[in-house]
Amino acid sequence: MVEYVRGVTGYKTDYDLNINDDTPLHLIAMLHHYNATLDDEWVREHIALVIRLTDYLLSQRDSHGLVYCQAKGVDMHGISSWRNIIPYYTLDGAVTEINAEAVYALEAAAMLCAVVGDNDHWEKYGAQAKSMRTAMMDYLYNDDTGAFVLNYDQDGNYQDNFTADEIFPVLFGVADQAQRQAILTRLKEADFVTPVGLRTISTADAWYFPSYGFGLLGGIWPDLTLWFAVALARNGMTDDAVHFLTLTYAAMEAGSPRNTVPGEFAEWFDGGSLSNRGMYLSPWTSAKFLWAVAETVGGLDGYRTSGRPHLAPLRPADWKWVAAARVHWGGRRCTYVVDLLNDTIYANMPELSAEEPFACIYAGRDVSDEVTISPVEVGAIAFEDDAGAVRIFVGNLLDRARDVLLEFRGHTARVNMVAGELREVHLIGKPSDRRARAAKLDLVRPLARA
């Protein structure tokens, strides 16, 4: 896969790297797209590309069974990693980040092959994913430090610096539970954590420089912080995940003290001054923020094997509700409200299941766009059932109480709400609770972990 495309001229390059993160990430993104759309025909049209990409990925392994980059230069031409713009720096050979992504990509490719009934490739890629994970644990995990090395390079030298790149074997399920907990706990220590997010490397690292290399040697990238938040949430550290999501948003909203524009996620922050030193509007962080929120407090899993509508709500401290509107998921636009106090989910999905103890209610079609509400800090989700009855869920933020005015089809109501409250308001008719039915089981059996 190419690394860079210039939109104006069409110029493209892979920086002469035989492998980088684009190939595995493209495969992972294809699985995510399928789960968002449930478009079987799209998978059939692109399965040849899936197989070609996966077979190429497997062809780039070394004698240890690890994906291996044979870089020929430095910085962009010498770094097989997301941190690929550090001047005069190299990171090649068997890189932990790329191999962790490759393990997950092999699993994604196997699932996509199973969707179209290609059981041979399903079994092959599933087996190769297990083998690569074993190779990572044999050659890239250091039992003495309890962490992964950055890489071993083309000269056989190991870089064993503990950096925030440890997040990748956690995020992609290579590390086991105890190892994941240890890595995440270490990354939460003071030499990594700042008021604007997670440092790329520790302040105690010999390579540490707060601004050199575009912040990739000690600065703070919001993208990294969001990956960290998702990894925390997936490993039971819900309140920590919410904390880092909040830091990322607050840094964007801070304005002049952080050299940011409210409403625009900045590219990266100086590790010393903690002010933005990159683009004022990062072209990739806003999408990542929405992804991170959906995949954590939103209760979604975009990598589930078949996109079956299922929610796994989290319970952040003091939160009483979570809501989402018009999420493109499972082949439709999904709107739902999670009542955390009463363990109930109300949604516009007649087919929906959730982790225990949550009950799922099919509340009817989404009519939220017809609600007018004031002040803007309060959200509203509305459903109309088959009999025409309408229920409106009004959700207040945690910061303070508010006097709320809402209007729907000429009907008005005033609601006094305490901080963090969720209120159900009936303006038309009396809605009845109708249990949602569970969808069919996953079309693809999940791959067994080693």
WOPETA-V346684 format. One record per helix or strand. SS is the DSSP state (h for helix, s for strand). FROM is the first residue (numbers start at 1). LEN is the number of residues. Records with the same first field share a line. If there is no record, write none. Layout:
SS=FROM-LEN + FROM-LEN
//
This chain:
s=4-2 + 12-2 + 61-1 + 67-1 + 69-1 + 79-1 + 91-1 + 93-3 + 141-2 + 147-2 + 151-2 + 158-2 + 163-1 + 193-2 + 197-3 + 201-1 + 220-2 + 268-2 + 276-1 + 310-2 + 321-9 + 332-8 + 344-4 + 351-1 + 353-2 + 359-4 + 365-2 + 371-4 + 379-6 + 390-6 + 402-7 + 411-7 + 422-7 + 435-1 + 437-1
h=21-17 + 40-20 + 75-3 + 96-20 + 119-21 + 164-8 + 177-11 + 222-13 + 238-16 + 255-4 + 285-10 + 368-3
//
